[in-house]
Structure formats: structure tokens, C-alpha cells
Amino acid sequence: MNEITKNIIIILGTRPEAIKLAPVILELRKNCNFNVLVCNTEQQKELSNQTLNYFGIQANFNLDVMQQNQTLSGVQTRILNALSDVYLNNHFDATIVQGDTMTTFCGALSSFYNQVPVFHVEAGLRSSDLAEPFPEEALRQMISRITKLHFAPTQLAYKALLKEGVAENQISLTGNTVIDAVSCLSAETLAAAQIKLKNKNVVLSNKLVLITAHRRENHGERLDKIIEAITELTIKFIDHQFVLPVHPNPNVHDKIYTALKNIQNVILTNPLDYPELVCVMKHAKLILTDSGGIQEEAPSFGVPVLVLRYETERVEAISAGFAKLVGADSDKIFKEASAVLLHDKSQTRLDASMNPFGDGFAAQKIANTIKLFWK
């Protein structure tokens, strides 16, 4: 007797969610008993849709919730209202969300309100500080309370969920799907990305430094300190190229452009698309970032990372020697970055095989666990 087809809705809205859920979507669609529907809240409209396209995925629902200078409560209200209509007009047997964004939280909450089981990809990350990162730490803790299946990317995440009282049979240790995503990009896509980077004056050399900064807690004075350190580094290492994809948020964009636009060895760009970002990470000598995803991706290429945060939920990267916490301390950023940049790239490369975030088969493990859920 044939199994009854299960309708699974996958809710995403930001570029990192699109990257990390694309392998899961592609893997689940291999199973004829799963009808996989994708809902894009478009919390990051252009970036999320562009990224899905690179994986050959189109959303079934586009919610267009984005507004300029949106508040947390405002975007939450718009996402919840839009998702309410999606659940009202469709039947779903499960909801999959990823990570800790407002889209993730609203997707899980909407599913819970409609008594649909929630499956959480990248569950169990904890900094144990509600202010770092803000508001993500609070959101992911709340999501865990209403989740039916928890897909933990690491052993630490697995243990964190157990400590919070989640039943062991509801947790699966899978690795992180971001490792899967890197291997999903074709050689042709990466070659095209290199051409696009060249047109942006980005030279993929042995003296390339990637910098990203966008988190809410780094707005204001913290960003000033980060910019101060970057400026000093560009002077000391005039033969290095500093590539900084600038987040569109005016609190970040305007301040960075004002301070750095006239420095000769700084390349300011719009946010890079995913293949471009992979190419830059792959060739970078050093990465300075407050991004969570980049902390997971960089070890795949053996690139040392300085984390522009005071807390991280990716402590595995710290323990394995791939990353160091430097916060927004301009002196510490300058000192630690200099310690790397003073050496040849060949001397600073790390062993990518020791990446603590997975083996590239996370999506397959997730799909297998979901199949067993209905057994």
C-alpha cells in the first residue's frame, strides 16, 4: 500500500536561511511521498530570492514583508499576519524552519498555532546571553519550546537541548547544512562568480581580507571601533586588499561609506551573492565578521576568522582553533589581525578537514529522520 503524501512547508526569508535550507529542500524533493512547498517571507527580498535561484528553487509563496527601517515588532506583525493566511488556505503536515531569525520564530509560532509539527534545522545553538546576539538568542530559545524535531548541528547543540529538557528521541545530530550548500554550487556557477568579482575590482589573491559587519548589537559606537581598527589595518598592510560587502541598513551603510570609501586598498561593494561570497571566502587570507554563518563556512576553506562579537553560539570554531573572539575592541582586532597578516597565507591556513560543523551529509540525515517521523 502506498504511503500518504505529506505536505511539508519550508519557511525562510533571509539569505542565510535560503543557503542552509536549499540542501534540505533538494533532498526532501527526492522522496515522492513528500510534497515540499517553499514559503519566502522575503524578510531579505532580493537576497533570499537570488540565493534560491542559484539552487534552482522557486518559492510557492512570496509574502513581501520587507519595509525600510522596520522595527522588530513591526516585521513580526507583518510576517505573522501573512503566514496566518497561508496556513488558513492550505493543509500542511509539518513545518520546517532554520536558525533564529524573525522569520524562523514567526514560522514556528504560526505552525504551533495551527497545530502543525515544527521541525527546527540548526537547533540548540546557545550563547546563554539574551543580549548577545540580540534578539536571536531569545528567539531560538522560544522556538525550542514548540519544536517537535530538533536537528542539532553539533554535539554541543545536542547537549544544550538535553539540558533544557528536550526529549532525546526528539533530537538528531546532523551536522550543519551550510557545509552541504557549499558542495551544491557547480563549477560553472563559481567560474561566473569570479568574473563578476573581477568586474567589481576584487582580486582573488593571497593577500585578500574579507570583512562583514551588520549585527544590531554592533551598531553605533561598536561599529565606530570596528571601523577604527580596519582603518589602521589598511595603513599597516597597504599591499593587502580589504573587501567589505556593505549591508544596506543605513545604520551600517552610511557610516562605513563615510569612513572607508576613499581608502585605496578597500573595496566596498553591495552584498555579495552566495557564489561570490564563497569565492572570496575560499581565497581569503583572513576573515573579520560578526556573521554566524561565515563562522561555520570559513573552516571548510581553512581560513582563520576573527569574530567581531563578545559572545558566540559557534564555540566549536573557537575550540577547534578556527576562530577567535575579538568583539568591537579596536586594539584587539588590530593586534589579532596583524598577527595573521604578517605571515604568508600558506603559513596561516588551517586544516579544513577538522571543520567541526559537519561532513556535508546533514540534509540527507534530516530527510531520513523526517521519513521515520511518520513511521
C-alpha positions as CSV (number, residue, x, y, z in Angstrom):
1,M,0.0,0.0,0.0
2,N,1.4,3.4,-1.0
3,E,2.2,5.9,1.8
4,I,0.1,9.0,2.0
5,T,1.9,12.1,0.6
6,K,2.9,14.5,3.3
7,N,2.7,18.3,2.7
8,I,5.8,19.9,4.2
9,I,6.1,23.7,4.2
10,I,9.6,25.2,4.5
11,I,9.6,28.8,5.7
12,L,12.5,31.1,5.0
13,G,13.1,34.8,4.5
14,T,16.8,35.7,4.7
15,R,19.8,34.7,2.6
16,P,21.4,32.5,5.3
17,E,18.1,30.6,5.6
18,A,17.9,30.1,1.9
19,I,21.5,28.8,1.8
20,K,21.0,26.4,4.7
21,L,17.6,25.2,3.7
22,A,18.3,24.7,0.0
23,P,20.1,21.4,0.5
24,V,17.2,20.2,2.7
25,I,14.6,21.2,0.0
26,L,16.5,19.4,-2.7
27,E,17.0,16.3,-0.6
28,L,13.3,16.1,0.5
29,R,12.1,16.5,-3.0
30,K,13.9,13.3,-3.9
31,N,11.2,11.5,-1.9
32,C,7.9,11.1,-3.9
33,N,6.0,10.8,-0.6
34,F,6.9,14.4,0.3
35,N,5.2,17.4,-1.3
36,V,7.6,20.2,-0.4
37,L,6.4,23.7,-0.6
38,V,8.6,26.8,0.0
39,C,7.4,30.0,1.6
40,N,9.6,33.0,1.4
41,T,8.6,35.8,3.7
42,E,11.1,38.0,1.8
43,Q,12.5,39.4,5.0
44,Q,15.5,40.0,2.8
45,K,13.6,40.1,-0.5
46,E,16.3,40.4,-3.2
47,L,19.0,38.3,-1.4
48,S,16.7,35.4,-0.5
49,N,15.2,35.1,-4.0
50,Q,18.6,35.5,-5.7
51,T,20.0,32.7,-3.5
52,L,17.2,30.3,-4.1
53,N,17.7,30.8,-7.8
54,Y,21.3,29.6,-7.6
55,F,20.0,26.3,-6.3
56,G,17.2,26.1,-8.9
57,I,14.5,26.7,-6.3
58,Q,11.4,28.9,-6.6
59,A,9.1,29.8,-3.7
60,N,5.5,28.7,-3.8
61,F,4.5,31.6,-1.5
62,N,6.1,35.1,-1.5
63,L,5.0,37.3,1.3
64,D,6.8,40.6,0.6
65,V,7.0,41.7,4.3
66,M,10.1,43.9,3.9
67,Q,9.9,47.6,4.7
68,Q,12.7,50.2,5.2
69,N,13.9,50.8,8.7
70,Q,11.5,48.2,10.0
71,T,11.2,47.6,13.8
72,L,11.3,44.1,15.3
73,S,7.7,44.3,16.4
74,G,6.7,45.6,13.0
75,V,8.3,42.9,11.0
76,Q,7.0,40.3,13.4
77,T,3.4,41.5,13.0
78,R,3.6,41.6,9.2
79,I,5.1,38.0,9.0
80,L,2.6,36.6,11.4
81,N,-0.4,38.2,9.6
82,A,0.9,37.0,6.2
83,L,1.6,33.4,7.4
84,S,-1.9,33.3,9.0
85,D,-3.4,33.4,5.5
86,V,-1.0,30.7,4.2
87,Y,-2.0,28.3,6.9
88,L,-5.7,29.2,6.7
89,N,-5.8,28.4,3.0
90,N,-3.6,25.3,2.9
91,H,-3.1,22.0,4.6
92,F,0.4,21.1,6.0
93,D,1.6,18.1,7.8
94,A,4.9,19.7,9.0
95,T,6.7,23.0,9.0
96,I,10.5,23.3,8.7
97,V,12.3,26.4,9.8
98,Q,16.0,27.1,10.2
99,G,18.1,29.1,12.7
100,D,17.0,32.0,14.7
101,T,15.6,34.9,12.6
102,M,12.3,36.7,13.0
103,T,11.1,34.6,10.0
104,T,12.1,31.4,11.8
105,F,10.3,32.4,15.0
106,C,7.1,33.5,13.2
107,G,7.2,30.4,11.1
108,A,7.4,28.2,14.1
109,L,4.8,30.1,16.1
110,S,2.3,30.1,13.2
111,S,2.8,26.4,12.8
112,F,2.3,25.9,16.5
113,Y,-0.9,28.0,16.4
114,N,-2.2,25.8,13.6
115,Q,-1.2,22.5,15.4
116,V,1.3,21.6,12.7
117,P,4.6,19.9,14.0
118,V,7.6,22.1,13.8
119,F,11.0,20.7,12.6
120,H,13.9,23.0,13.5
121,V,17.1,22.9,11.5
122,E,20.2,24.2,13.3
123,A,18.5,23.7,16.7
124,G,20.3,24.1,20.1
125,L,22.7,26.9,19.4
126,R,23.1,28.9,22.6
127,S,25.2,31.9,23.8
128,S,23.2,32.0,27.1
129,D,23.2,35.8,26.9
130,L,19.9,37.3,25.7
131,A,21.7,40.5,24.6
132,E,24.4,38.7,22.5
133,P,23.2,38.1,19.8
134,F,20.0,40.2,20.0
135,P,17.3,39.2,19.5
136,E,18.4,35.8,18.1
137,E,19.3,34.2,21.4
138,A,15.8,34.8,22.8
139,L,14.1,33.7,19.6
140,R,15.9,30.4,19.3
141,Q,15.2,29.5,23.0
142,M,11.5,30.2,22.4
143,I,11.4,28.2,19.2
144,S,12.8,25.2,21.0
145,R,9.8,25.1,23.3
146,I,7.4,24.5,20.5
147,T,9.6,22.2,18.2
148,K,8.8,18.6,17.6
149,L,12.0,17.5,15.9
150,H,15.3,19.3,16.7
151,F,18.2,18.9,14.1
152,A,21.3,19.8,16.1
153,P,24.3,20.7,14.0
154,T,26.9,19.8,16.7
155,Q,27.4,17.8,19.9
156,L,27.3,20.9,22.0
157,A,24.0,21.9,20.5
158,Y,22.7,18.4,21.1
159,K,23.7,18.6,24.8
160,A,22.2,22.1,25.2
161,L,18.8,20.8,24.2
162,L,19.1,17.9,26.5
163,K,20.0,20.2,29.3
164,E,16.9,22.3,28.6
165,G,14.7,19.2,29.0
166,V,14.1,18.3,25.3
167,A,13.5,14.5,25.0
168,E,16.4,12.7,23.5
169,N,14.2,10.9,20.9
170,Q,13.3,14.3,19.5
171,I,16.9,15.4,18.8
172,S,19.0,14.3,15.8
173,L,22.7,15.1,15.5
174,T,23.1,16.0,11.8
175,G,25.9,18.5,11.2
176,N,25.2,21.9,9.6
177,T,23.6,22.1,6.2
178,V,25.8,25.1,5.3
179,I,28.5,22.6,4.6
180,D,26.2,20.7,2.2
181,A,25.3,24.0,0.5
182,V,28.9,24.8,-0.5
183,S,29.2,21.5,-2.4
184,C,25.9,22.2,-4.2
185,L,27.4,25.0,-6.2
186,S,28.5,24.0,-9.7
187,A,31.9,24.7,-11.2
188,E,30.2,26.9,-13.8
189,T,28.5,28.9,-11.2
190,L,31.7,29.6,-9.3
191,A,33.5,30.5,-12.5
192,A,30.8,33.0,-13.3
193,A,31.1,34.4,-9.8
194,Q,34.8,35.0,-10.3
195,I,34.1,37.0,-13.4
196,K,31.6,39.1,-11.5
197,L,34.1,39.7,-8.7
198,K,36.7,40.8,-11.2
199,N,34.3,43.4,-12.6
200,K,33.9,44.7,-9.0
201,N,37.8,45.1,-8.8
202,V,38.0,42.2,-6.3
203,V,41.3,40.4,-6.9
204,L,41.3,36.8,-5.6
205,S,44.9,37.0,-4.4
206,N,46.9,35.6,-1.4
207,K,46.5,39.0,0.3
208,L,42.7,39.2,0.5
209,V,40.9,40.1,3.7
210,L,37.1,39.7,3.9
211,I,35.1,41.9,6.4
212,T,31.4,41.8,7.2
213,A,29.6,43.7,10.0
214,H,25.9,44.1,10.3
215,R,24.5,42.8,13.6
216,R,22.2,45.1,15.6
217,E,24.4,44.9,18.7
218,N,27.3,46.3,16.6
219,H,25.5,49.4,15.5
220,G,26.6,52.8,17.0
221,E,29.8,53.1,19.0
222,R,30.8,49.4,18.4
223,L,30.8,50.0,14.6
224,D,33.0,53.1,15.1
225,K,35.6,50.9,16.9
226,I,35.5,48.2,14.2
227,I,36.0,50.9,11.5
228,E,38.9,52.4,13.5
229,A,40.6,49.0,13.6
230,I,40.0,48.4,9.9
231,T,41.4,51.8,9.0
232,E,44.6,51.1,11.0
233,L,45.0,47.7,9.3
234,T,44.6,49.2,5.8
235,I,47.5,51.6,6.6
236,K,49.8,48.9,8.0
237,F,49.0,46.4,5.3
238,I,48.9,48.6,2.3
239,D,49.7,45.6,0.0
240,H,46.6,43.8,1.1
241,Q,43.1,44.2,-0.3
242,F,40.2,44.6,2.2
243,V,36.8,43.6,0.7
244,L,33.8,44.8,2.6
245,P,30.3,43.9,1.3
246,V,28.2,46.6,2.9
247,H,24.9,45.8,4.5
248,P,22.1,48.0,3.2
249,N,20.9,49.0,6.7
250,P,21.5,52.8,6.8
251,N,22.9,52.5,10.3
252,V,25.7,50.4,8.8
253,H,25.9,51.5,5.2
254,D,26.3,55.3,5.7
255,K,28.8,55.1,8.4
256,I,31.1,52.6,6.6
257,Y,31.0,54.5,3.3
258,T,31.8,57.8,5.0
259,A,34.8,56.4,6.8
260,L,36.3,54.0,4.2
261,K,35.2,54.9,0.7
262,N,38.4,56.9,-0.1
263,I,40.9,54.3,1.2
264,Q,42.8,52.9,-1.8
265,N,43.0,49.3,-0.7
266,V,39.4,49.0,0.5
267,I,36.8,47.6,-1.9
268,L,33.2,48.5,-0.8
269,T,30.5,46.5,-2.6
270,N,26.9,45.8,-2.3
271,P,26.2,42.5,-0.5
272,L,27.8,39.7,-2.5
273,D,25.6,36.9,-3.9
274,Y,26.3,33.5,-2.4
275,P,28.7,32.1,-5.1
276,E,30.7,35.4,-5.0
277,L,30.9,35.1,-1.2
278,V,32.0,31.5,-1.4
279,C,34.8,32.5,-3.9
280,V,36.0,35.3,-1.6
281,M,36.0,33.1,1.5
282,K,37.8,30.4,-0.4
283,H,40.7,32.7,-1.4
284,A,40.7,34.9,1.8
285,K,43.8,35.1,4.0
286,L,41.7,36.3,6.9
287,I,38.0,37.0,7.7
288,L,36.7,39.5,10.1
289,T,33.0,39.0,10.7
290,D,30.0,39.2,13.1
291,S,28.1,36.7,10.9
292,G,27.1,33.4,12.3
293,G,27.1,31.6,9.0
294,I,30.5,32.7,8.0
295,Q,31.9,31.2,11.2
296,E,30.6,27.9,10.0
297,E,31.6,28.2,6.4
298,A,35.2,29.5,6.7
299,P,36.6,26.3,8.4
300,S,35.7,24.5,5.1
301,F,38.4,26.5,3.5
302,G,40.8,26.6,6.4
303,V,40.5,30.4,6.7
304,P,41.2,31.9,10.2
305,V,38.3,34.1,11.5
306,L,38.2,37.0,13.9
307,V,34.7,37.2,15.3
308,L,33.5,40.8,15.9
309,R,31.3,39.8,18.8
310,Y,31.8,39.3,22.5
311,E,29.8,36.0,22.6
312,T,29.3,33.3,20.0
313,E,27.0,30.3,19.8
314,R,29.5,28.7,17.4
315,V,32.0,27.9,20.2
316,E,33.1,24.8,18.3
317,A,35.0,27.1,15.9
318,I,36.8,28.7,18.8
319,S,37.7,25.4,20.4
320,A,39.0,23.9,17.2
321,G,41.2,26.9,16.6
322,F,39.5,28.3,13.5
323,A,38.2,31.5,15.2
324,K,38.9,34.0,17.9
325,L,36.5,36.4,19.7
326,V,37.7,40.0,19.4
327,G,34.4,41.9,20.0
328,A,34.5,45.5,18.9
329,D,37.8,46.2,20.7
330,S,39.8,48.1,18.2
331,D,43.1,47.4,19.8
332,K,42.4,43.6,20.0
333,I,41.1,43.5,16.4
334,F,44.2,45.2,15.2
335,K,46.6,43.0,17.2
336,E,45.0,39.7,16.3
337,A,44.6,40.6,12.6
338,S,48.2,41.8,12.4
339,A,49.4,38.5,13.9
340,V,47.8,36.7,10.9
341,L,48.5,39.2,8.1
342,L,52.2,39.5,8.9
343,H,52.7,35.9,7.7
344,D,52.3,34.3,4.3
345,K,48.9,32.8,3.6
346,S,50.4,29.3,3.4
347,Q,51.5,29.7,7.0
348,T,48.1,30.8,8.3
349,R,46.0,28.2,6.5
350,L,44.2,25.8,8.8
351,D,43.3,22.1,8.3
352,A,39.9,22.2,6.6
353,S,39.3,18.5,7.3
354,M,38.9,19.4,11.0
355,N,35.8,21.5,10.4
356,P,33.6,20.9,13.5
357,F,30.4,21.8,11.7
358,G,29.7,18.7,9.6
359,D,30.6,16.3,6.8
360,G,28.3,17.6,4.0
361,F,25.6,15.0,4.6
362,A,23.3,16.9,7.0
363,A,20.4,17.3,4.6
364,Q,20.4,13.5,4.0
365,K,20.3,12.8,7.7
366,I,17.5,15.3,8.2
367,A,15.4,13.8,5.4
368,N,15.9,10.3,6.8
369,T,14.8,11.4,10.3
370,I,11.7,13.1,8.9
371,K,10.8,10.0,6.9
372,L,10.9,8.0,10.2
373,F,8.8,10.6,12.0
374,W,5.7,9.3,10.3
375,K,6.6,5.6,10.7
